[in-house]
């Protein structure tokens, strides 16, 4: 019971045959797995659990014997070909004189084991029962009701009835009453052997033995074996095994193409995660291989698909770029391409030439044929001094799902902490070799160039107050020109964005996230700019008057967001002015026209700068305001769709403002809130649909902020017709050109007044041709525009009446 693997049953049969042949010469083997003693043979041999702390072996004979077993001296028990009589046999309950042999075992035997029993000096001869049926579970029907027993599909089930004889029937029915088995017990047996392989998982069954009954439910063990089916002879054969039940042992057996067992292992199953069996690498000559896994408790077995093994081709590794450049203090990315191998050994630097080197083994875990390592030049040399706060694996790591292991630094360059001068700006040798160890003859060599770092500039930009610059769904550069613009006047409540062009600080920020556990880039930046930090950022109010210190903005994780672009040495530090205050306690929201000077500097305590190296920018915080366009008088719109209302604002370009139009008429009540986006020049236009409302309706107009607050003053407005909208200009021009009539052509039949003629006939007089008047929308030679208004309309009516009268006089004549 060492449990080191499942023995091949053919081998055990062969061993058993040799034992039988050598000890009991002259016995005859039967196809039923037993040898006869005289005229007595074993008709059925079963191991089952009749007790909680052991098991029982029953040999059902075809006849009784007069010379039965006389103690264990006439008994031999073999397990997997090894005799275990002294350690496994607990006693003998039936000696065969009743036609039945019952042997008690001290512990349970699982179905994956091969069990053989030999009876010597028995019934005038010897009997051998080979490859005894070992059951996974025992059910004992009783006269009363009992709980259902859970069994697993595929295991052999023992149905025990201590009162059974040859006339005892056994019946198994499914939940619908359909019979799935109708049989009877063998002579001299109290156990019926029942295979559950053909039963349905998830179903309940009833078993009746004589007059006793029991119930059981069949479950699927869901034993699965997964393995890579195409590997090389340099890869390990591994199998992942899962099952719904854990806590019991399983035996995995590796077999070659001839079916020969070439490896085995035993592990305990876990019902929640896969268990891996590793058989190491194997030659291609004996492929394909299979892995068969047997659940020891039930005997259920699952087998993997064929595992094909091919000869590994020579591996190759190379640099994506042989020469890589970055600034001192930054994190340098070096990418390696791997072909026909998953492993390579990388080295950066040279002990003899550079007094510094770092190395480690890389592994292409995700199988994409490449591995990128990240070298933090800001941290280099600290682990080499023995400082345990920073490990060599913090200096050199692998990105993504790939791995690097065994990282170590060497050379005389060592730093006690991060304030000591960092790795010099210089060129460093790099190399890479296929495999898992360093080589004096690497497969590829390259160069890492560390350039001097610098702080180039800082600029002031602005974003709307509701802008989420940390939203990873929108690239920061896609915002430029839409809701991120450069500005030196920032409205209170908006987001002021400091765009900093600086190199050599990426390593300091990565150190905060990777080693100091900062949650994100913003947290890392705030840590790094804290008291005594590697970086400094001051945003100070300078218009404080004489004899007063500058008043800095308080920056924290509730009002600041940092978006980094280290590849382009650019960092965006955004401050939500709505959530910021001055250190003095003064509120930004209660002030206007504050002068701000912001300075960013790399501290001389970083080891990458000899002195504070920085840049400054000046901008002004102005009041948040908006004004509607009333240069041509009150706000006017027409009773139509797409009516524009325009204003100007100090709010950031890209801000989504609304203009509220509220009716002052009970006859035409309405409230419209069309939205407009602030343009880069500070104007905002919202377009409303007023086609449902009548001309002459008065309203008030008010610009609303992104959060619905009112901006600026409200203004009066009116819905007017197109003519009325231009009435001021037209009436002025009409006064200067009263002798010129300009109007749109009309084509309408005008019914004239009825005139009484001779013979009292009533004759309607009408113009057969439409009255046409010359019109123009363009100014006349004298600069006039078409006349309009009630007075002009009355003159036209009088002229028309006079014309009708003249026509009547002519007809009477």
FENBELFEN-V197902 format. One record per residue. PSI is psi as a letter, one per 30 degrees, with the letter a starting at -180 (NA if undefined). Layout:
BEGIN
psi = {PSI & PSI}
END
This chain:
BEGIN
psi = {h & f & h & f & l & k & k & k & f & e & e & e & e & e & e & e & e & e & e & e & e & e & e & i & k & f & l & k & k & l & f & g & g & l & k & k & j & b & g & k & l & j & e & k & j & k & k & l & j & f & l & f & g & a & l & k & k & k & j & j & l & f & l & l & l & f & i & a & k & i & a & f & f & g & k & k & k & k & j & h & f & k & k & g & e & f & f & e & k & f & l & k & e & k & g & f & f & g & g & k & k & j & k & k & k & f & l & k & k & l & f & f & l & k & k & k & k & k & j & l & h & j & h & g & b & l & k & k & j & k & h & k & j & j & l & f & l & k & k & j & k & l & f & a & l & l & l & k & k & k & l & k & k & f & l & k & k & k & j & k & j & f & g & k & a & f & g & k & l & k & k & k & k & a & f & g & g & k & k & f & k & j & a & l & k & l & k & g & k & g & k & k & k & k & k & g & e & g & l & k & k & f & l & k & l & k & k & k & j & c & g & l & l & l & l & l & k & k & l & k & f & h & k & l & j & k & l & k & f & j & l & l & g & f & l & k & j & k & k & k & k & l & l & f & k & l & f & l & l & k & k & k & k & k & k & a & f & f & g & k & k & g & k & l & l & k & l & k & l & k & f & f & l & k & k & k & k & k & g & a & l & l & l & f & e & g & l & l & l & l & j & k & k & k & j & e & e & f & g & k & k & k & k & l & l & k & j & k & k & l & k & k & l & k & l & k & k & l & k & e & k & e & k & k & k & l & l & k & f & l & j & k & k & k & k & k & k & k & k & g & l & f & k & l & k & k & k & k & l & k & e & e & e & f & g & k & k & k & l & l & k & k & k & i & e & f & g & g & g & l & k & k & k & j & j & j & f & e & f & k & f & e & e & f & f & g & j & f & f & k & l & e & f & f & e & j & l & k & l & b & g & l & l & k & l & h & k & k & l & l & l & f & j & k & k & e & a & f & f & k & k & a & k & l & j & l & k & k & k & k & l & k & k & k & a & g & l & k & k & f & i & l & f & k & l & a & k & k & j & j & l & k & l & l & j & e & l & k & l & k & l & k & l & l & f & g & k & i & f & f & j & f & f & k & k & e & f & f & f & k & f & d & g & j & l & k & k & g & k & k & k & k & f & a & j & k & k & j & j & k & j & k & l & g & f & e & e & e & e & e & e & e & e & e & e & g & h & k & e & a & e & e & e & e & e & e & e & f & g & a & k & g & l & f & l & k & j & k & j & k & k & f & i & f & l & l & h & k & l & k & j & l & k & j & k & a & f & f & f & k & k & k & k & k & i & f & e & g & h & k & k & j & j & k & k & j & f & f & g & l & l & l & f & f & f & k & k & e & f & g & l & l & h & k & k & k & j & k & k & k & k & k & l & f & g & f & f & g & k & f & l & k & j & a & l & l & k & k & l & k & j & l & k & j & l & k & k & k & j & g & f & g & a & l & k & k & l & l & i & l & l & h & j & k & k & k & l & l & l & f & l & k & k & f & k & j & l & l & j & k & j & j & k & g & k & f & e & i & k & l & k & k & i & l & k & l & k & k & l & f & g & g & l & k & k & k & k & l & j & g & f & f & l & l & k & f & k & l & l & k & k & k & k & k & l & f & g & f & k & k & k & a & l & l & l & l & l & k & k & l & l & e & e & e & f & g & e & e & e & e & e & e & e & e & e & f & h & f & f & k & k & k & l & k & k & k & i & k & k & j & k & l & k & k & k & k & a & l & g & g & k & j & j & k & k & l & k & f & k & k & k & k & k & k & l & k & f & l & k & l & f & g & g & l & l & k & l & l & l & e & e & e & e & e & e & e & e & e & e & e & e & e & e & e & e & e & e & e & e & e & e & e & NA}
END
